[in-house]
Amino acid sequence: MNDDLAHSDITRLEERIEELHQSLARCDKIAMAAQIAIGGGALWLVLMLITLLPFSPTALFAALASALGGVVLLGSNKTTREELDGQLQTLEQRRRALIDAMRLRPVEDPGVTLH
């Protein structure tokens, strides 16, 4: 009965680990979008400063908002990713401990079988 309980615990842990991997993948996508926003806003500002793009107050504020918003998003996302990564490490250690506690025995190799 203890092995059945361990199997169900391992299954639940693996499902949660998979959810965390998906969340980490979303964090990576958000980080990429934040970096694009930072780069786009900075490029827009530089192009306006060297007069390759016409200056307008609206464009200036849009570029500043893009760059600053990207920085804020990147920082917030970094914190979230670190928390998720910590949870993932904890769950993987717990799963490993449950598997080790089961005292599984290796399957014997029957040798070469000719068919």
C-alpha positions in Angstrom: 0.0 0.0 0.0 2.9 2.3 0.7 4.1 1.9 -2.9 0.7 2.8 -4.2 0.7 6.0 -2.1 4.2 6.8 -3.3 3.1 6.2 -7.0 0.2 8.6 -6.6 2.4 11.2 -4.9 5.1 10.9 -7.7 2.4 11.2 -10.3 1.1 14.4 -8.7 4.6 15.8 -8.4 5.3 15.1 -12.0 2.1 16.8 -13.1 3.1 19.9 -11.0 6.7 19.7 -12.4 5.3 19.8 -15.9 3.1 22.8 -15.1 6.2 24.6 -13.8 8.1 23.8 -16.9 5.3 25.3 -19.0 5.3 28.4 -16.7 9.0 28.8 -17.1 8.6 28.6 -20.9 6.0 31.4 -20.7 8.5 33.4 -18.6 11.1 33.0 -21.3 8.7 34.3 -23.9 7.8 37.3 -21.7 11.5 38.0 -21.2 12.0 38.0 -24.9 9.1 40.4 -25.5 10.4 42.7 -22.7 13.9 42.8 -24.3 12.3 43.6 -27.7 10.3 46.4 -26.1 13.5 47.8 -24.5 15.4 47.5 -27.7 12.6 49.0 -29.8 12.1 51.9 -27.5 15.8 52.7 -27.2 16.2 52.4 -31.0 13.2 54.7 -31.5 14.8 57.3 -29.1 18.2 57.1 -30.8 16.7 57.5 -34.3 14.7 60.6 -33.1 17.9 62.0 -31.5 20.0 61.7 -34.6 17.0 63.0 -36.6 16.4 60.0 -38.8 12.8 60.0 -37.5 10.9 63.2 -37.1 10.5 64.4 -33.5 7.1 64.5 -32.0 6.1 64.5 -28.3 3.8 61.5 -28.8 6.6 59.4 -30.3 9.0 60.5 -27.6 6.6 59.4 -24.9 5.8 56.1 -26.7 9.5 55.3 -27.0 10.1 56.1 -23.3 7.1 54.1 -22.3 8.2 51.1 -24.4 11.7 51.2 -22.9 10.7 51.7 -19.3 7.8 49.3 -19.6 10.2 46.7 -20.9 12.6 47.2 -18.0 9.8 46.9 -15.5 8.4 43.8 -17.2 11.8 42.2 -17.4 12.5 42.8 -13.7 9.2 41.5 -12.6 9.5 38.4 -14.9 13.0 37.7 -13.5 11.6 37.5 -10.0 8.8 35.3 -11.0 11.1 33.0 -12.9 13.4 32.7 -9.9 10.5 31.7 -7.7 9.2 29.2 -10.2 12.7 27.7 -10.5 13.0 27.4 -6.8 9.7 25.6 -6.6 10.8 23.3 -9.4 14.0 22.3 -7.7 12.1 21.6 -4.5 9.6 19.4 -6.2 12.2 17.5 -8.2 14.1 16.8 -4.9 10.9 15.6 -3.3 10.2 13.3 -6.3 13.7 11.9 -6.2 13.4 11.2 -2.4 10.1 9.3 -3.0 11.6 7.2 -5.7 14.7 6.5 -3.6 12.4 5.5 -0.6 10.6 2.9 -2.8 13.6 0.6 -2.8 13.1 -0.5 -6.4 15.0 -3.5 -7.5 16.7 -3.8 -10.9 15.2 -6.1 -13.5 17.3 -9.1 -14.2 18.7 -9.4 -17.7 17.5 -12.8 -19.0 20.3 -13.0 -21.5 20.2 -13.2 -25.3 17.0 -14.5 -26.7 16.8 -15.7 -30.3 13.5 -15.5 -32.0 
